[in-house]
Amino acid sequence: MLTLIFTGVVWAIYGYIQYKYLSPGLLEDKIIQSQEALLKMGRSEEMVEAQSEMMRLFSHRSQMLFLGICSVQLSGVPYWHCP
């Protein structure tokens, strides 16, 4: 359990540094790629724009820090009871 907490914190800090300083435009590039993929699938412009706004809502750096810690914790749930 302690290993998961430590790993989650390290992973979240790495993600924060990655998106804040090393590649600040990476998130926007991913949103644009997602928009293009949705348009190729035949989604409407309104649906694509709504999806993009949701992605922007959940891609703030502070939220990514929190979600990064939580996701590592949840990925380790099956192993909590293993010896």
ZIZI-V539925 format. One record per backbone hydrogen bond with DSSP energy under -0.5 kcal/mol. CO is the residue of the C=O (numbers start at 1). NH is the residue of the N-H. E is the energy in kcal/mol with one decimal. If there is no record, write none. Layout:
[[CO | NH | E] [CO | NH | E]]
This chain:
[[1 | 5 | -1.9] [2 | 6 | -2.5] [3 | 7 | -2.8] [4 | 8 | -2.6] [5 | 9 | -2.2] [6 | 10 | -2.5] [7 | 11 | -2.8] [8 | 12 | -2.4] [9 | 13 | -2.4] [10 | 14 | -2.5] [11 | 15 | -2.4] [12 | 16 | -2.4] [13 | 17 | -2.5] [14 | 18 | -2.7] [15 | 19 | -2.5] [16 | 20 | -2.2] [17 | 21 | -2.4] [17 | 22 | -1.8] [18 | 23 | -3.2] [23 | 26 | -1.6] [25 | 29 | -2.1] [26 | 30 | -2.1] [27 | 31 | -2.0] [28 | 32 | -2.3] [29 | 33 | -2.3] [30 | 34 | -2.2] [31 | 35 | -2.4] [32 | 36 | -2.4] [33 | 37 | -2.2] [34 | 38 | -2.5] [35 | 39 | -2.4] [36 | 40 | -2.1] [37 | 41 | -1.4] [38 | 43 | -2.1] [39 | 42 | -1.2] [44 | 48 | -2.3] [45 | 49 | -2.5] [46 | 50 | -2.3] [47 | 51 | -2.4] [48 | 52 | -2.3] [49 | 53 | -2.1] [50 | 54 | -1.9] [51 | 55 | -2.3] [52 | 56 | -2.3] [53 | 57 | -2.2] [54 | 58 | -1.9] [56 | 59 | -0.8] [57 | 60 | -0.5] [60 | 64 | -2.4] [61 | 65 | -2.0] [62 | 66 | -1.9] [63 | 67 | -3.1] [64 | 68 | -2.2] [65 | 69 | -1.7] [66 | 70 | -2.3] [67 | 71 | -2.8] [68 | 72 | -1.6] [69 | 73 | -1.7] [70 | 74 | -2.6] [71 | 75 | -2.0] [72 | 76 | -0.9] [73 | 76 | -0.6] [74 | 77 | -1.1] [76 | 79 | -1.4] [77 | 80 | -1.5] [79 | 82 | -1.0]]
